[in-house]
Amino acid sequence: MYLIHVRLAAPDGAVPPDDLRDLLLDRLRPGGPIDHVSISRDGTVPPTVGMFVTAPSLVESERIARAAAVRAIAAEPRLRPLTVAHCGAALVGAHFEQLLAGPSGGGRSLPRQDQDSSGS
């Protein structure tokens, strides 16, 4: 499962409806690859939509989330002023911070090219 952020764009003055999450959920296929939808209400207008997508790859998850958002916007008149500005997985900074601090030293998960990795 991948968390895909769908950042929406709106023309000046357009505010998404308060029931944005419900409108999106109503347009999803029951039993489909999107398991959950959340709306970030951090003060940004329009808000970012989080979609939890089950798919074999990140690329496929991003494609599914974008298609679902575009389909919902086209099908719901109150969403039509919105467009998809960006769709992609969020960077999980804590994971990469842990890699940098890990025992491999300096964030390296592979040996340097000039190091012999054969162990001999």
N, C-alpha and C positions, 0 to 999 in steps of 0.2 A: 504494500500500500504506500502511496506517495501523497504528500501534502503539496498540492499545487495552488499557488496564489494567482488569482485572476484579478488584475488591476483594471478597473473600469475607468472610462473617461466620459465626461459629460460636458455639453456646451455650457457656456457661462450662464449661471443662474439656475441651471437644472439640478434638482435634488432628487436622488432616487427615492422611491416610496419606502416608508417605514417597514413594510412587509416584504422587503426585497428577498430575504431568505426564503419565505414561503412561496413567493412567485417563482423563484428558481427551482425549489423542490418540486413544485407542481409540474414543472416541465421535464423533470428527469424520468427516465424509464424505470419503472419498478423492477427491482432485482438487477439493475444495471451495474456498471462498474463504479459509479460514484456512490460511496457509502454514507457520506456525511457532508454537510455544507455549513460553514460558519461565516459570519460577517464580522469584520474588524471595525469596530466603532471607535476608533482612536482619534476622531476629529477630522480625518481626511474625508473630503467629499470629491467624488463618490468613494465609498469605503472599498476595502480590498475583500474579495470573496476567497475563502479557503475551501478547496474541494479535496476530500480524501478519496483518492482514486485507486482502485485495484486493477492493475494491468501488469503485463510481463516486463515492462521497461519504463524508465523515466520519460523517454521520448514519447512513447505511446500514451502515458498518463497525461502529459502536457497536451497532446493532440485531442484526447478525449475531453479534457476540461475545457479547452478552447471551443471545441465544437458544441459542447453542452451550453456554454455561455452564449455563444452566437445564436444558437437555436432558440434559447429562452428569450433573448432580446427580440428576435424576429417574431416570435409567437405572441408576446405580451405587449399590447399597446403602451402600457405605462412604462415599459423598459426601453422602448424604441429610441428615446433620445440618447441612450448610453451606447458606448462602443467598447470593445476590448482593446485596451491600450497595451497590455502586457500579460503574458501567461507563462508561468514557469515555476519550478521548484524553488523554495526558499533555501537559502544557505543556512546550514545549521552550524553557527559559529562555535558553539561549545564543543562539538565533535572535533573540529579542526584545532581548537586550542588544546584539547587533550592529546591529539597527535603530536603537536609541537612540543608538549611537555613530556611526552612518553619516553620510555627507555631506549628507543632507537636513536635518540640524540638529534636535536635540532629539527625535528619534524620529518626526518628521513624515514621512509618506509622501504626504500630500495637502496642497495649499495651504490657507492659512487661508480661511475663508468670505469675509472682507473683502478678499481679494487677487484681482486680475484675473488669471485663468489664460489669457487669450486671447493674451497676448504683445504686445498693442498698447498 
